[in-house]
């Protein structure tokens, strides 16, 4: 089919893309009219989408269970914080630090993957969980005898992204519209997310992506077909970790402050839940899971407390408790009724359909 005929037969697709693009462009201003906090929440949701896409390479494509993925997020965040803050009095530009953070996270991914090549299932989960905790403990204690990470106090006064005299943290007015710092970061994060989506799509359809799927389905059969399972699995850990490192660097610049408490085990479980809830192996499903698990808790935070005070006159249950209860209930129901996720990949859907027969 020629390109012109493809355009004529797919008008609905381009109309949908145009509508989505228009909504995404005006979304931060709509959210800012309600409150700047919602723009910040949206930025965090995009960061979680980046993390989920990185973890999806490891879990969804290659089938390697990773409970310590947040460690790579922390590596990227601390790399940016230490190289762009008064802590070491280094203020390198962000386009230099982000690749360094991605490279360091990639190295840590290989360090995690190399000793776990022969592990599967629960054993792999335990080892990766331990790796994530080891990294957090190191970040929490590398303040003596040499102060590298500033320990539990964290790193503050981190430089925002700047290009010449243009700063992403300062508000500016253009054509009557106020572009606040969070709105500027929103567009930058959206651009990075689009690039990561393109990379993921290309990886999924590539020879490497098919090798990951083969390993996920049957590692012994994949090895018998000539796939170098060792290198391919290490590549999955490295690629997934590099996306986590980039997301961590951007998180550090946006927040302006980081501490080891931002990289606890619960965060790893949350990112894994986004992948499982949305649909392992499906790029769009993973993004959907990240958006839902980022926004729903915040909506509950803003609605549960006023509701209880209006009905009972006081707070009976903390919003955080209700959030975790609903979160656990949602995962249980998902495993019972939609084990492949809200938006599963076609491969996973076929697998579950064949098992039910």
C-alpha positions in Angstrom: 0.0 0.0 0.0 1.4 3.4 -1.0 1.8 6.2 1.5 -0.9 8.3 0.0 -3.5 5.5 0.0 -2.5 4.6 3.6 -3.3 8.2 4.6 -6.7 8.0 2.8 -7.7 4.7 4.5 -6.7 5.8 8.0 -8.4 9.2 8.4 -9.8 8.3 11.8 -6.4 7.5 13.2 -5.0 11.0 12.3 -8.1 12.7 13.6 -7.7 10.9 16.9 -4.0 11.7 17.1 -4.7 15.4 16.4 -7.3 15.5 19.1 -5.0 13.8 21.7 -2.2 16.2 20.7 -4.4 19.3 21.2 -5.6 18.0 24.6 -2.1 17.4 25.8 -1.0 20.9 24.7 -3.7 22.7 26.6 -3.9 20.3 29.5 -1.4 22.1 31.8 -3.3 25.4 31.5 -6.6 23.6 32.3 -5.0 22.0 35.3 -3.4 25.2 36.4 -6.8 26.9 36.5 -7.8 24.4 39.2 -4.4 24.5 41.0 -0.7 24.4 40.3 -0.5 21.2 42.4 -2.3 19.3 39.7 0.3 20.3 37.1 3.0 19.0 39.5 1.0 15.7 40.0 0.8 15.4 36.2 4.5 15.8 35.9 5.0 13.1 38.5 2.6 10.9 36.6 4.8 11.3 33.5 7.9 10.5 35.5 6.1 7.3 36.7 5.2 6.5 33.1 8.9 6.8 32.2 9.8 4.4 35.0 7.0 2.0 34.0 8.2 1.9 30.4 11.7 1.1 31.6 10.5 -1.6 34.0 8.3 -3.0 31.2 11.4 -3.9 29.2 12.6 -6.0 32.1 9.3 -7.5 33.3 7.0 -7.2 30.3 9.3 -7.9 27.4 12.0 -10.2 29.0 9.9 -11.7 31.8 12.4 -10.9 34.5 10.8 -10.0 37.8 12.5 -6.9 39.3 11.6 -5.6 42.7 14.5 -3.2 43.1 14.0 -1.0 40.0 13.6 2.1 42.1 17.4 1.9 42.8 18.2 3.0 39.2 15.8 5.9 39.7 17.9 6.8 42.8 21.2 6.5 40.9 20.0 8.9 38.3 18.6 11.3 40.8 21.7 11.4 42.9 24.0 11.7 39.9 22.2 14.9 38.8 22.0 16.2 42.4 25.7 15.8 43.1 26.8 17.3 39.8 24.3 20.2 39.8 24.3 21.5 43.3 26.5 23.3 45.9 27.2 20.0 47.5 30.4 19.5 45.5 30.1 23.0 44.0 29.7 21.5 40.5 27.0 23.0 38.3 27.2 21.1 35.1 24.5 21.6 32.4 21.7 19.1 32.4 22.4 17.8 28.9 25.8 16.6 30.2 24.5 15.1 33.5 21.5 13.2 32.1 23.6 11.0 29.8 26.0 10.4 32.7 23.1 9.4 35.0 21.7 7.1 32.3 25.1 5.5 31.8 25.7 5.0 35.6 22.2 3.5 36.0 23.0 1.3 33.0 26.2 0.0 34.7 24.2 -0.6 37.9 21.7 -2.6 35.8 24.4 -4.8 34.4 25.8 -5.2 37.9 22.4 -6.4 39.0 21.8 -8.6 36.0 25.2 -10.4 35.9 24.9 -12.3 39.2 21.2 -13.1 38.6 21.4 -14.7 35.1 20.6 -18.2 36.4 17.8 -17.1 38.8 14.1 -17.0 38.0 10.8 -16.3 39.7 10.8 -15.8 43.4 14.6 -16.1 43.8 15.2 -13.3 41.2 12.6 -11.2 43.0 14.3 -11.6 46.3 17.8 -10.7 44.9 16.5 -7.6 43.1 14.6 -6.5 46.2 17.8 -6.8 48.2 19.7 -4.8 45.6 17.3 -2.0 45.8 17.5 -1.9 49.6 21.4 -2.0 49.4 21.5 1.0 47.1 19.1 3.0 49.4 21.1 2.1 52.5 24.3 3.2 50.8 22.7 6.5 49.8 21.6 6.9 53.4 25.0 6.2 54.9 27.6 7.6 52.5 28.2 10.7 54.6 31.1 9.3 56.6 34.1 9.3 56.6 33.7 11.3 53.4 30.4 13.1 52.8 29.3 11.9 49.4 25.5 11.8 49.6 24.9 13.9 52.7 23.3 10.9 54.3 19.6 11.1 55.4 19.6 14.9 55.1 19.7 14.5 51.3 20.9 17.1 48.8 19.2 20.5 48.5 19.4 23.6 46.2 19.7 21.4 43.1 20.0 23.4 39.9 16.9 23.4 37.6 17.2 22.8 33.9 18.6 25.9 32.2 19.5 26.7 28.6 21.5 29.8 28.5 19.4 32.4 30.3 16.2 30.4 29.9 15.3 28.6 33.1 12.6 25.9 33.5 11.9 27.0 37.1 11.0 30.6 36.5 7.6 31.7 35.2 7.4 33.6 31.9 4.6 35.2 29.9 4.2 34.5 26.2 1.2 35.6 24.1 -0.8 36.4 27.2 -0.2 32.9 28.7 1.7 32.4 31.9 4.2 29.5 31.6 5.0 28.6 35.1 7.9 26.3 36.1 5.7 23.2 36.4 4.1 23.9 33.0 7.6 24.3 31.3 8.6 21.0 32.9 5.4 19.4 31.7 6.2 20.1 28.1 9.8 18.9 28.5 8.6 15.7 30.2 6.0 15.1 27.5 8.7 15.4 24.8 11.0 12.9 26.7 8.1 10.6 27.1 7.3 10.6 23.4 11.0 9.8 22.6 11.0 6.9 25.1 7.7 5.6 23.6 9.3 5.6 20.1 12.4 3.8 21.4 10.2 1.2 23.2 8.1 0.7 20.0 11.2 0.2 17.9 12.7 -2.2 20.5 9.5 -4.2 20.7 9.4 -4.8 17.0 13.1 -5.3 16.6 15.1 -8.5 16.6 16.2 -7.8 20.2 12.5 -7.4 21.3 11.6 -10.7 19.7 14.5 -12.3 21.5 13.3 -10.9 24.8 9.8 -12.3 24.2 11.3 -15.7 23.3 13.2 -15.8 26.6 10.1 -14.8 28.5 8.1 -17.6 26.9 10.8 -20.4 27.1 14.4 -19.6 27.9 15.6 -23.1 27.1 13.9 -23.1 23.7 15.3 -19.6 23.0 18.8 -20.8 23.8 18.3 -23.8 21.6 17.3 -21.5 18.7 20.7 -19.7 19.0 19.8 -16.7 21.1 22.6 -15.6 23.5 20.3 -15.5 26.5 23.0 -14.1 28.8 23.7 -11.0 26.7 20.1 -10.4 25.8 19.0 -10.5 29.5 21.8 -8.2 30.5 20.7 -5.8 27.7 17.2 -5.8 29.1 18.5 -4.9 32.6 20.7 -2.2 31.1 18.1 -0.6 28.9 15.5 -0.6 31.6 17.9 0.9 34.1 19.0 3.7 31.7 15.4 4.9 31.4 15.1 4.9 35.2 18.3 6.9 35.4 17.0 9.6 33.0 13.7 9.8 35.0 15.7 10.1 38.2 17.7 13.0 36.9 14.6 14.9 35.8 12.9 14.2 39.2 15.9 15.7 40.9 15.9 18.9 38.8 12.1 19.3 39.2 12.0 18.8 43.0 15.2 20.7 43.8 15.7 18.4 46.8 16.2 14.6 47.2 16.8 12.2 50.0 17.0 8.4 50.4 13.4 8.4 51.5 12.3 9.0 48.0 13.6 5.6 46.8 12.1 3.1 49.3 10.8 -0.4 48.4 7.2 0.8 48.3 8.1 2.9 45.2 9.4 -0.1 43.4 6.3 -2.0 44.2 4.2 0.9 43.0 6.0 1.0 39.6 5.6 -2.8 39.3 1.9 -2.5 40.1 1.6 0.1 37.3 3.1 -2.3 34.8 0.9 -5.2 36.0 -2.3 -3.2 36.3 -1.9 -1.6 32.8 -0.8 -4.7 31.0 2.6 -6.2 31.0 4.3 -6.1 27.6 1.9 -3.4 26.2 3.4 0.0 26.0 0.1 1.9 26.0 -1.3 -0.3 28.8 1.7 0.4 31.0 1.3 4.2 30.4 -2.4 3.8 31.3 -1.5 2.0 34.6 1.0 4.7 35.5 -1.6 7.5 34.9 -4.3 5.7 36.9 -2.1 4.9 39.9 -0.7 8.4 39.9 -3.9 10.3 39.7 -6.4 8.1 41.7 -4.5 8.4 45.0 -4.4 12.2 44.7 -8.1 12.4 43.8 -8.8 10.4 46.9 -6.6 12.6 49.0 -8.6 15.7 47.9 -12.1 14.0 48.3 -12.0 11.5 51.1 -11.3 14.0 53.9 -14.0 16.5 52.9 -16.5 13.7 52.4 -15.9 12.2 55.9 -16.1 15.6 57.6 -19.3 16.4 55.7 -20.9 13.0 56.6 -19.5 12.3 60.0 -18.3 15.7 61.1 -14.7 14.4 61.6 -12.0 12.3 60.1 -12.5 8.6 60.8 -10.0 7.0 58.4 -6.9 8.7 57.0 -6.9 9.1 53.2 -3.6 7.2 53.0 -5.2 4.1 54.7 -8.1 4.2 52.3 -5.8 4.6 49.4 -3.8 1.5 50.3 -7.0 -0.5 51.0 -8.4 0.4 47.6 -5.1 -0.2 45.9 -4.9 -3.7 47.3 -8.5 -4.4 46.5 -8.0 -3.2 42.9 -4.9 -5.5 42.5 -6.8 -8.5 43.9 -9.8 -7.9 41.6 -7.4 -7.5 38.6 -5.7 -10.8 39.3 -9.2 -12.5 39.5 -10.9 -10.9 36.5 -8.3 -9.4 34.3 -5.0 -11.1 35.0 -3.5 -9.7 31.8 -4.1 -6.1 32.8 -6.5 -3.4 31.8 -4.9 -3.1 28.3 -3.0 -6.3 27.7 -0.8 -7.0 24.8 -2.1 -9.3 22.1 0.5 -11.9 23.0 -0.6 -12.0 26.6 -4.2 -12.1 25.6 -3.7 -15.1 23.4 -1.6 -16.8 26.1 -4.4 -16.5 28.7 -7.1 -17.5 26.1 -5.2 -20.7 25.3 -4.7 -21.5 28.9 -8.5 -21.2 29.6 -9.3 -23.7 26.9 
